[in-house]
Amino acid sequence: MAHIKDLTGYESGKLIVQSMAGKGEDGKSICRCKCKCGCIKYVRGQYITSKRTKSCGCLLRENSYRIAERRREAREALASSPR
């Protein structure tokens, strides 16, 4: 059986590994992470080290809000421009 690397303190985007939570059903390591927004999320160790998972989901919400805001501003600029 392979040794699980302790990733405690490792950062990936907004996530910081607080502790190793053990192994999943497939034998892969699971990390207990805390997001900078305060949420706790359990993530596979390989997703943390490869930077595949960067937040608890708050980053996606923030980016979606920014995109929607830019689109709204663009529509308003088109509507107010003289024709």
C-alpha positions as CSV (number, residue, x, y, z in Angstrom):
1,M,0.0,0.0,0.0
2,A,1.3,3.5,-0.9
3,H,2.2,6.0,1.7
4,I,-0.1,9.1,1.8
5,K,1.8,12.4,1.6
6,D,0.7,14.8,4.4
7,L,-0.4,18.0,2.6
8,T,-1.3,20.0,5.8
9,G,-0.7,23.7,5.2
10,Y,-0.6,23.3,1.4
11,E,-2.5,26.0,-0.5
12,S,-4.4,25.7,-3.8
13,G,-6.2,28.9,-4.8
14,K,-8.5,29.8,-1.9
15,L,-8.1,26.4,-0.2
16,I,-5.7,25.6,2.6
17,V,-5.3,22.0,3.7
18,Q,-6.1,21.8,7.5
19,S,-5.6,18.1,7.9
20,M,-5.6,14.7,6.1
21,A,-9.0,13.1,6.5
22,G,-8.0,9.6,5.4
23,K,-8.6,7.7,2.3
24,G,-11.6,7.5,0.0
25,E,-13.2,4.2,-1.1
26,D,-10.7,4.0,-4.0
27,G,-7.7,4.4,-1.7
28,K,-6.9,8.0,-2.7
29,S,-6.1,10.5,0.0
30,I,-8.8,13.0,1.2
31,C,-7.9,16.4,2.6
32,R,-10.0,18.6,4.9
33,C,-9.6,22.1,3.5
34,K,-10.8,25.5,4.7
35,C,-11.6,28.1,2.0
36,K,-10.8,31.7,2.5
37,C,-14.5,32.4,2.6
38,G,-14.8,30.2,5.7
39,C,-16.3,27.0,4.3
40,I,-14.9,23.5,4.9
41,K,-14.5,21.2,1.9
42,Y,-13.2,17.7,1.6
43,V,-11.1,17.3,-1.5
44,R,-8.9,14.5,-3.0
45,G,-5.2,15.2,-2.4
46,Q,-4.4,14.9,-6.1
47,Y,-6.9,17.6,-6.9
48,I,-5.2,20.0,-4.5
49,T,-1.7,19.3,-5.8
50,S,-2.7,19.6,-9.4
51,K,-4.7,22.8,-8.6
52,R,-7.8,21.3,-10.2
53,T,-9.8,22.4,-7.1
54,K,-9.2,26.0,-6.1
55,S,-12.1,26.8,-3.9
56,C,-15.3,25.5,-2.2
57,G,-17.3,26.9,-5.1
58,C,-17.2,30.5,-4.1
59,L,-14.7,31.3,-6.9
60,L,-17.1,30.1,-9.5
61,R,-19.9,32.2,-8.0
62,E,-17.6,35.3,-7.9
63,N,-16.5,34.9,-11.5
64,S,-20.1,34.3,-12.7
65,Y,-21.2,37.5,-10.9
66,R,-18.3,39.5,-12.5
67,I,-19.2,38.1,-16.0
68,A,-22.9,39.0,-15.5
69,E,-22.0,42.5,-14.3
70,R,-19.8,43.1,-17.4
71,R,-22.5,41.9,-19.7
72,R,-25.0,44.2,-18.0
73,E,-22.7,47.2,-18.3
74,A,-22.1,46.4,-22.0
75,R,-25.9,46.2,-22.7
76,E,-26.4,49.5,-20.9
77,A,-23.6,51.2,-22.9
78,L,-25.1,50.0,-26.1
79,A,-28.6,51.1,-25.1
80,S,-27.3,54.6,-24.2
81,S,-25.1,55.1,-27.2
82,P,-26.5,57.4,-29.9
83,R,-27.6,55.7,-33.1
